[in-house]
Amino acid sequence: MRVGTRLLKLLIDGTEYTAEVTKCVINSAAADSSLQTFAAAANGGVRVYTLQGTAIQDMASTSLWAKIFSARGKTVPVVVNPYGVDTFTEDTPGYEGNVVITDPDGDFLGGQADSTVNKAQLFNFTWEFDGEPTLITTGNFTTAA
């Protein structure tokens, strides 16, 4: 089943932040490493995985923006649910792992003026996983992490 553009859900440290996130991506890239084992090289090289996203600036104590301040430098569990399902299956899986919360690079507060009433200021985040994210094919979204 293809992944749509409206259903993704995001759970960070047991809290769902779907309503605040406008973009969510798990990215994979070659690790910037001068030391690599033969085993890693045989498997295509060392990879680094990141959770990248864009979210609404909201200073409420329960917001993702506030979570960054309260948990910066901490490793927390995350679940990315691309199908927005309550229960994962082999046909509608999710991904889980642990990321280190860090401050965003660039704009974190404020932004461009706009006369549109329903627009909001945004910020971008990139958090590194402590390993490869794990595919989830069973279990419940809200209890996965």
C-alpha positions as CSV (number, residue, x, y, z in Angstrom):
1,M,0.0,0.0,0.0
2,R,1.4,3.4,-1.0
3,V,2.2,6.0,1.6
4,G,-0.1,9.0,1.4
5,T,0.5,12.6,2.4
6,R,-2.1,13.1,5.1
7,L,-1.9,10.1,7.5
8,L,1.5,10.1,9.1
9,K,1.7,10.2,12.9
10,L,4.7,10.9,15.1
11,L,5.2,9.7,18.7
12,I,8.2,11.2,20.6
13,D,9.0,10.0,24.1
14,G,5.4,8.6,24.5
15,T,3.7,11.8,23.3
16,E,2.0,12.2,19.9
17,Y,3.0,15.4,18.1
18,T,1.2,14.8,14.8
19,A,-0.9,18.0,15.1
20,E,2.3,20.2,15.2
21,V,4.4,18.5,12.6
22,T,4.1,19.6,8.9
23,K,7.0,17.4,7.6
24,C,8.6,14.2,8.9
25,V,11.3,12.2,7.2
26,I,13.7,9.4,8.2
27,N,16.9,10.1,6.3
28,S,19.8,7.8,5.6
29,A,23.3,9.0,4.6
30,A,26.8,7.8,4.5
31,A,28.5,8.3,7.9
32,D,31.3,10.8,8.0
33,S,33.9,8.4,9.3
34,S,37.5,7.9,8.6
35,L,37.5,4.6,10.5
36,Q,35.5,1.7,9.1
37,T,35.6,-2.0,9.8
38,F,35.8,-4.6,7.0
39,A,32.4,-5.8,8.0
40,A,30.8,-2.4,7.6
41,A,32.6,-1.8,4.3
42,A,31.3,-5.2,3.0
43,N,27.7,-4.1,3.9
44,G,28.0,-0.8,1.9
45,G,29.6,1.3,4.6
46,V,28.6,2.9,7.8
47,R,25.2,4.7,7.7
48,V,23.8,7.4,9.9
49,Y,20.0,7.8,10.2
50,T,18.2,11.0,11.2
51,L,14.7,12.0,12.0
52,Q,14.1,15.3,10.1
53,G,11.0,17.5,10.4
54,T,9.3,20.8,10.3
55,A,7.0,21.8,13.2
56,I,4.9,24.8,14.3
57,Q,6.5,27.2,16.8
58,D,4.3,26.8,19.9
59,M,5.6,27.8,23.3
60,A,2.9,25.8,25.3
61,S,4.5,23.5,27.9
62,T,3.1,20.4,26.1
63,S,4.4,21.4,22.6
64,L,7.2,19.8,20.6
65,W,9.0,23.2,20.7
66,A,8.9,23.0,24.5
67,K,10.0,19.4,24.5
68,I,13.3,20.4,22.8
69,F,14.1,22.7,25.8
70,S,13.1,20.1,28.4
71,A,14.9,17.1,26.8
72,R,17.8,18.6,24.9
73,G,20.7,16.2,24.9
74,K,18.6,13.3,26.0
75,T,18.0,10.1,24.1
76,V,14.2,9.4,23.6
77,P,12.2,6.8,21.8
78,V,10.3,7.8,18.6
79,V,7.8,6.0,16.4
80,V,7.0,7.1,12.9
81,N,3.6,5.8,11.7
82,P,3.4,6.6,7.9
83,Y,0.0,4.9,7.5
84,G,-1.6,6.5,10.6
85,V,-2.9,3.2,11.8
86,D,-3.7,2.2,15.4
87,T,-2.3,-1.3,15.0
88,F,0.8,-2.1,12.9
89,T,0.7,-5.0,10.3
90,E,3.1,-6.2,7.7
91,D,1.1,-4.2,5.1
92,T,0.9,-1.0,7.3
93,P,4.2,-1.0,9.3
94,G,5.9,1.8,11.2
95,Y,9.4,2.5,12.3
96,E,10.9,3.0,15.8
97,G,14.2,3.9,17.3
98,N,15.9,6.2,19.7
99,V,17.0,9.8,18.8
100,V,19.1,12.4,20.6
101,I,17.1,15.7,20.9
102,T,19.2,18.7,19.9
103,D,18.5,22.3,19.3
104,P,17.5,23.2,15.7
105,D,20.1,24.8,13.4
106,G,18.8,28.1,12.1
107,D,15.5,29.7,13.0
108,F,14.0,28.5,16.2
109,L,11.8,31.4,17.1
110,G,10.2,34.0,14.9
111,G,10.1,34.3,11.1
112,Q,8.7,36.2,8.1
113,A,5.6,38.4,8.5
114,D,2.5,37.3,6.6
115,S,-1.0,38.8,6.5
116,T,-2.6,35.3,6.2
117,V,-4.5,34.7,9.5
118,N,-4.0,30.9,9.7
119,K,-0.3,30.8,9.0
120,A,2.2,29.9,11.7
121,Q,5.9,30.3,12.3
122,L,7.8,27.0,11.8
123,F,11.1,25.5,12.8
124,N,13.1,22.6,11.4
125,F,14.7,19.8,13.4
126,T,17.2,17.0,12.7
127,W,17.9,14.4,15.3
128,E,20.2,11.5,14.9
129,F,19.1,7.9,15.6
130,D,21.4,5.8,17.8
131,G,21.3,3.1,15.1
132,E,19.2,1.9,12.3
133,P,15.4,2.4,12.8
134,T,13.5,-0.8,13.4
135,L,10.5,-1.9,11.3
136,I,7.4,-2.5,13.4
137,T,4.8,-4.9,12.0
138,T,2.9,-5.7,15.2
139,G,1.6,-3.8,18.2
140,N,-0.2,-0.6,18.9
141,F,1.0,2.8,17.8
142,T,0.5,4.6,21.2
143,T,2.4,1.8,23.1
144,A,5.1,1.1,20.6
145,A,7.8,3.4,22.0
